[in-house]
Amino acid sequence: MPKNGVTIVLPTYNERENIRILIPLIGKELDGKTHYEIIVVDDDSPDGTWREAKKFEDIYNVRVIRRIGKRGLVSAILEGIARARHRYVIVMDADLQHPPEVIGKIHRHLKKCDLVIASRYVEGGGVEGWSPLRLIVSKGATFLAHLFFPKIRIVRDPMSGFFGVNKGILRGVKINVLGFKILLEILVKCRYKSLIEVPYIFRSRKYGSSKLSKGIMIQYVEHLFILFLQTKNIRKLIYVMLLIMLFACGLIIWRL
């Protein structure tokens, strides 16, 4: 395999309308510039996302992994990374909220950095169409991650689902598949020599519905606690729990 090629991993569930637009856009971004492959890891979508993706197999070097009896964003991403033929891997959502034109910039930085994060919260980044509540939830999640794990405070957007990684830093690291935030696991557990954040605008969804729910937010808090317990700092754990309760109460009062 070419040394500097790249694998794009797209975890999917009910993204048929989006995937038929996204794959050609990725191909347009990478064709003639580098060797690449696109791995679509689909959790047996009822809308036939996996079937739609297969139509592009011979056009844009797409490989489709249809997972029957399996479900979960993080486990899908990990399966895609494990199957990647290139050492540089870019993970992105398939819902068109992550702009494909940023892929080239991520790939260029990956040749020098172990981890490249597409960030909504650095200069030049931003979000489209978010309600005040959605923005508060996102900022609150970032605040909690920084509170739990001081080592990642240099990262403005540790919740990003759009990032590139030299998969060598994942070797021998056990990643928890709970929740949606695999980047947080990588930031906390992996040994990387360098990282960089590049700006992007998080776009509004055109097709399908958001996967964000109360259950996912609860899973995120559970995820934080599982990671944090590795520090075995009970006093700090109690302090952080109190702050989480205050944050949750503030959200409830704000919505009333």
N, C-alpha and C positions, 0 to 999 in steps of 0.2 A: 504494500500500500504506500502511496506517496506520503512523504514525511509531513507535509503541511496541509494535508486535506482536512476536511471537516465533516462531521456527522451532525445532522439536525434531528433532534428527537422531538416528536409531536405526540404527547399523550392525548387521546381523544375519547369522548363519550357523547354521542348525539351531536356531531358537528358536521353532518353531511354537506349542508349548504356552504359552510365556511371552508371546508377542506378543499372543495373543488375550485375555490378562488385562491386559497393560500398556497397550495403546492406550485402552481404556475408562477406566482409572485416570487417564491423562494428560488425557483429555477431561473427566473429572469435575473435575480440578484447574483447568482453564483455561476451560471453557465459561462464558460470561457475564462473564468477568473481563477478557479481552483478545482481540484477534484473534490467531489462531495457525494453524499448519500443522504436521503431523507428516510428516517424510520418512523412510521406511524404505528403507535402502540394503542390499539383500540380494545376497549373492554366490552366487546361483542355488542356494539350499539344497536338498539332496536331500529334506529332509522337507517341502518346500513352504511354508516360512515366507513367502515373497513372496505366494503364493496366499492364505494366511490373512490377511495384512495387507490385501490388496485388498478383502476383505469389508467393511472399515471406511472405504473411500474416501469415500463420500457421507455417512457418519454423523459422522465426526470430522475431516474435512478432511485425509485421509491421501493422500499421494502415494507410490507405490512405484516404486523404481528397481531393476530386476532386472538384475544385472550378469552377463553370460554371458562366460566366458573371462577374467574378472578375479577377483582374490582379494587380500585384505589389509585389515586394520582401518583403518589410517591413510588409505589411498587411498579407502576407502569413506566415511570421515568427510569428507575433503576434497571428494569429489564431492557429498555432501549439503550441505555449506556453500556450495559454488559454485552449487547450484541453489536455495538458500534465497531466499525472497521478502522476508524481513525482515532488518534489520540486526542484530538480537539473535538469537543462535543458542545453543541449549543442546544439548550433546552428552551422551548417556548410554547405558549398556549396556541391552540389551533382555532381560536375564536375571532381572529383578526384584530384583537386588542393590542397585540404585540406587533409593531410594524416590521415587516420583513426587510425593509431598507436599512435597518440597524444591524443586520446580520454581518455584513461586510466589515463594519467597524469593530464588532466584537471579535470576529475572526482575526483581524489584523493585530489586535491587542493580545490575543491568546498566544501569539508567537513569542511574546515577551513576558506575559504574566500567567500565573497558574489559574487565576480566577478573574473573570470579567463580568461585572454585574451591570445590566441595563437598569438604570435608576430613574425613578420618577421624581426624586427629591434632591438631585444636584442641579446646578445651574444649567438651564436649557431643557430640563425635564418638566413633566407635568401630567395632569390627568384631564380627560374630557368628560363632561356630563355627570360628574359625581355630585350627589347631594351632600349637604353639610354633615349629615350623620355618617355617611360612608367615609368621608374624609376623616372625621373624628375617630372612627373605628380603626382606620388604617394607621393614623398617627399614634393612636393609643397602643396598637399592637407593636409598632416600632419602639415606642417608649418602653414597653414592658420587656422587649427583647434586649434593649440596651441596659435596662435595670438588672436583669437576670445575668447578663453576660458582658461584663465591662470590656473584654477583649475585642468585641465587635462594634464598639461605639464609633469607630472610625468609619463604619459603613452607614451611609445615610438611608439606604433602602434594603435592609436585610430580609424584607418580606417579598422581594421581587421574585416572580416566577419566570423571568427572562434573563438567562445568564449563560456564560460559556465557561467551560472547565477543562483543564488538562486532566484527563481521567486517571492519570497516574497518582494524583493526590488522594484518590478514593480507595486505592489498593490497601486491603487489610482493615478498612474502616467499616464498622457495622452501623448502617443507617437505619434509624427507626422509621417504619412505614406509616406511623400514625399521623393523620392530618394531611395538610397540603403544603407545608413549608419545608421542602427539602433543602433549600439554600441555607436556612437557619442551621440545619444539621451539619451541612458542609462547613459553614463558617465556624461552628463551635468545635467540631470534632477533627477536622482535617488539618494537616500541616501543609501550609502553602507559604511560599517565599514572597509572593507579591500578588496584589490584587488591585484592580482599578474599577471605578464606576464610570459608565458613559451614559449621557442623558438620552431619554426617549419620552415620547408623549404616549401615555396609556389611553387608547382610543375607546370610544363607546362601542358596545356590541351591536351588530346589525342583524344577525340571525341567531336564533336559539335564545336560551335563557341563562342567566348567571347561575353558577354553582354555589355562590356564597349563601350561607344560611346560618341560623342560630346554632345548629349542630356543629357546623364547621368552626364557628367561633369558640364553642366549648372545647372542641378537639384541640384547637390552638392552645388554649390555656393548659389542657392536659399535657400537651406536647412540651410546653415550657417547663412544667413541673418535672416531667421525666428527665429532661436534659439537666435541669437545675439540681436535682437530687444527687447527681454525680459529684457535686461539690461538697456534699455532706455538711453544709453550713446551716444548721437549724435556726440559729438566731436570725440570719439574713432571710431564710425562707419565711419565717413568721412575719418579718417586716414587709417582704414583698407581697405576701398574702393579704395583709391589711391594705396595702396600696391598690391591689387588684379589686378588693371589695369596695374601696372608695371610688375607684374608676367605674365599676359596674353600677354602683348606686347613682353616680352622677349621670350615667347614660339613661338609667330608668327615669330619674327626675326630669331630665331634659326632654324625654319623649312624652311625659305626662302633659 
